[in-house]
C-alpha cells in the first residue's frame, strides 16, 4: 500500500461497498482479486461474476479479461 499497510481483506471490504453503488472499477478489481487469489481463495467462477457485472457498464478491461478467461478455460468452458 501507499501510505498504509497492505491489507487485502480491508481493500475487499471497501471495494464491496463501492460495488453497491455500481462502481465498475471496483467490480473489476474484485474480479482480479478472486482470479489471482489476492486476499481471498482463488475462485475463477466468482471472478467471472464480478467481471460480468463490470462489463455491463462497458468496462473494457473486464471485457478483455473475460475474453482471456474463455481463451484459457478459467472458470468457463473454453471457447
Backbone as CSV, one residue per row, in Angstrom:
resi,resn,N_x,N_y,N_z,CA_x,CA_y,CA_z,C_x,C_y,C_z
1,UNK,0.806,-1.187,0.000,0.000,0.000,0.000,0.850,1.251,0.000
2,UNK,0.298,2.333,-0.436,0.975,3.631,-0.430,0.456,4.429,0.752
3,UNK,1.296,4.555,1.785,0.901,5.314,2.966,0.121,4.510,3.989
4,UNK,-0.282,3.310,3.628,-0.972,2.422,4.562,-0.412,1.020,4.384
5,UNK,-0.579,0.212,5.407,-0.151,-1.179,5.330,-1.045,-1.922,4.336
6,UNK,-0.430,-2.745,3.491,-1.215,-3.526,2.537,-2.113,-4.494,3.292
7,UNK,-3.401,-4.478,2.970,-4.382,-5.300,3.671,-5.484,-5.673,2.677
8,UNK,-5.347,-6.862,2.078,-6.313,-7.292,1.067,-7.731,-7.415,1.627
9,UNK,-7.849,-7.850,2.862,-9.181,-8.009,3.456,-9.880,-6.658,3.582
10,UNK,-9.148,-5.666,4.061,-9.720,-4.321,4.191,-10.042,-3.744,2.806
11,UNK,-9.146,-3.971,1.848,-9.388,-3.498,0.488,-10.664,-4.122,-0.070
12,UNK,-10.817,-5.421,0.151,-12.012,-6.115,-0.333,-13.279,-5.487,0.231
13,UNK,-13.260,-5.154,1.510,-14.432,-4.534,2.142,-14.776,-3.196,1.480
14,UNK,-13.764,-2.377,1.211,-14.013,-1.084,0.570,-14.507,-1.260,-0.861
15,UNK,-13.920,-2.204,-1.581,-14.378,-2.459,-2.950,-15.834,-2.933,-2.949
16,UNK,-16.179,-3.800,-2.004,-17.564,-4.277,-1.913,-18.525,-3.120,-1.674
17,UNK,-18.156,-2.188,-0.798,-19.009,-1.025,-0.551,-19.215,-0.224,-1.835
18,UNK,-18.140,-0.055,-2.597,-18.250,0.715,-3.842,-19.102,-0.013,-4.874
19,UNK,-19.055,-1.348,-4.884,-19.852,-2.090,-5.866,-21.338,-1.922,-5.626
20,UNK,-21.735,-1.672,-4.385,-23.164,-1.473,-4.110,-23.674,-0.190,-4.767
21,UNK,-22.734,0.667,-5.175,-23.084,1.905,-5.868,-22.829,1.789,-7.370
22,UNK,-22.548,0.561,-7.818,-22.366,0.318,-9.241,-21.012,0.740,-9.779
23,UNK,-20.008,0.800,-8.936,-18.671,1.239,-9.350,-17.966,0.120,-10.119
24,UNK,-17.869,0.283,-11.434,-17.349,-0.767,-12.316,-15.895,-1.110,-12.019
25,UNK,-15.062,-0.127,-11.709,-13.649,-0.405,-11.432,-13.499,-1.262,-10.177
26,UNK,-14.367,-1.076,-9.213,-14.333,-1.915,-8.004,-14.789,-3.333,-8.320
27,UNK,-15.785,-3.461,-9.178,-16.228,-4.792,-9.600,-15.088,-5.509,-10.312
28,UNK,-14.397,-4.787,-11.185,-13.258,-5.358,-11.888,-12.164,-5.771,-10.909
29,UNK,-11.856,-4.911,-9.960,-10.782,-5.198,-9.008,-11.122,-6.404,-8.144
30,UNK,-12.373,-6.539,-7.749,-12.773,-7.747,-7.011,-12.599,-8.977,-7.891
31,UNK,-12.929,-8.850,-9.162,-12.704,-9.952,-10.087,-11.241,-10.348,-10.141
32,UNK,-10.368,-9.359,-10.185,-8.929,-9.620,-10.203,-8.498,-10.309,-8.916
33,UNK,-9.028,-9.841,-7.788,-8.667,-10.453,-6.501,-9.043,-11.932,-6.488
34,UNK,-10.242,-12.253,-6.947,-10.670,-13.660,-6.984,-9.908,-14.449,-8.043
35,UNK,-9.624,-13.830,-9.159,-8.896,-14.509,-10.228,-7.499,-14.910,-9.763
36,UNK,-6.845,-14.005,-9.047,-5.462,-14.230,-8.632,-5.316,-14.776,-7.216
37,UNK,-6.420,-14.835,-6.463,-6.340,-15.309,-5.087,-5.670,-14.317,-4.152
38,UNK,-5.866,-13.022,-4.380,-5.293,-11.998,-3.508,-6.255,-11.675,-2.369
39,UNK,-5.953,-12.171,-1.175,-6.781,-11.892,-0.013,-8.046,-12.729,0.070
40,UNK,-8.278,-13.546,-0.935,-9.433,-14.443,-0.974,-8.963,-15.755,-1.588
41,UNK,-9.749,-16.797,-1.389,-9.437,-18.062,-2.048,-9.632,-17.878,-3.555
42,UNK,-8.680,-18.362,-4.342,-8.807,-18.242,-5.792,-10.088,-18.928,-6.247
43,UNK,-10.883,-18.208,-7.013,-12.194,-18.714,-7.429,-12.519,-18.083,-8.782
44,UNK,-12.266,-18.836,-9.850,-12.479,-18.308,-11.196,-13.952,-18.014,-11.470
45,UNK,-14.858,-18.806,-10.913,-16.289,-18.549,-11.148,-16.716,-17.234,-10.502
46,UNK,-16.228,-16.987,-9.285,-16.540,-15.724,-8.602,-15.917,-14.558,-9.360
47,UNK,-14.701,-14.750,-9.850,-14.046,-13.712,-10.652,-14.878,-13.393,-11.882
48,UNK,-15.346,-14.431,-12.560,-16.166,-14.237,-13.761,-17.407,-13.414,-13.456
49,UNK,-18.048,-13.698,-12.324,-19.263,-12.958,-11.950,-18.973,-11.468,-11.779
50,UNK,-17.859,-11.146,-11.114,-17.508,-9.731,-10.922,-17.151,-9.076,-12.243
51,UNK,-16.406,-9.784,-13.087,-16.062,-9.219,-14.394,-17.326,-8.973,-15.221
52,UNK,-18.280,-9.913,-15.176,-19.527,-9.735,-15.924,-20.289,-8.498,-15.475
53,UNK,-20.322,-8.261,-14.159,-21.017,-7.067,-13.649,-20.385,-5.802,-14.204
54,UNK,-19.058,-5.780,-14.255,-18.374,-4.596,-14.769,-18.563,-4.438,-16.274
55,UNK,-18.630,-5.553,-16.991,-18.785,-5.455,-18.454,-20.125,-4.847,-18.845
56,UNK,-21.140,-5.062,-18.022,-22.453,-4.492,-18.348,-22.421,-2.974,-18.305
57,UNK,-21.357,-2.420,-17.713,-21.197,-0.968,-17.658,-20.143,-0.486,-18.654
58,UNK,-19.728,-1.385,-19.543,-18.785,-1.013,-20.580,-17.333,-0.965,-20.125
59,UNK,-17.006,-1.629,-19.037,-15.631,-1.628,-18.515,-14.751,-2.497,-19.414
60,UNK,-13.907,-1.842,-20.205,-13.128,-2.526,-21.246,-12.158,-3.562,-20.688
61,UNK,-11.511,-3.278,-19.573,-10.557,-4.239,-19.004,-11.268,-5.522,-18.575
62,UNK,-12.486,-5.388,-18.093,-13.268,-6.572,-17.720,-13.643,-7.382,-18.954
63,UNK,-14.000,-6.693,-20.015,-14.335,-7.376,-21.261,-13.131,-8.157,-21.774
64,UNK,-11.969,-7.520,-21.743,-10.740,-8.178,-22.176,-10.437,-9.393,-21.291
65,UNK,-10.534,-9.208,-19.979,-10.197,-10.292,-19.043,-11.139,-11.468,-19.210
66,UNK,-12.418,-11.208,-19.456,-13.353,-12.304,-19.717,-12.959,-13.055,-20.984
67,UNK,-12.536,-12.321,-21.986,-12.062,-12.958,-23.211,-10.882,-13.878,-22.935
68,UNK,-9.959,-13.418,-22.118,-8.797,-14.235,-21.746,-9.237,-15.468,-20.974
69,UNK,-10.217,-15.292,-20.075,-10.710,-16.444,-19.298,-11.317,-17.491,-20.224
70,UNK,-12.094,-17.049,-21.209,-12.672,-18.002,-22.168,-11.582,-18.642,-23.016
71,UNK,-10.596,-17.863,-23.383,-9.483,-18.392,-24.172,-8.736,-19.485,-23.416
72,UNK,-8.528,-19.257,-22.116,-7.750,-20.193,-21.288,-8.603,-21.238,-20.578
73,UNK,-9.928,-21.073,-20.621,-10.815,-22.019,-19.945,-10.771,-21.897,-18.431
74,UNK,-10.572,-20.698,-17.900,-10.543,-20.479,-16.449,-11.928,-20.063,-15.955
75,UNK,-12.605,-20.954,-15.274,-13.914,-20.647,-14.718,-15.043,-20.660,-15.726
76,UNK,-14.708,-20.975,-16.965,-15.693,-21.024,-18.048,-15.290,-22.160,-18.973
77,UNK,-16.218,-22.596,-19.776,-15.884,-23.593,-20.788,-15.030,-22.917,-21.847
78,UNK,-13.896,-23.507,-22.168,-13.013,-22.913,-23.176,-13.732,-22.859,-24.504
79,UNK,-13.672,-21.680,-25.126,-14.387,-21.466,-26.381,-13.546,-20.611,-27.299
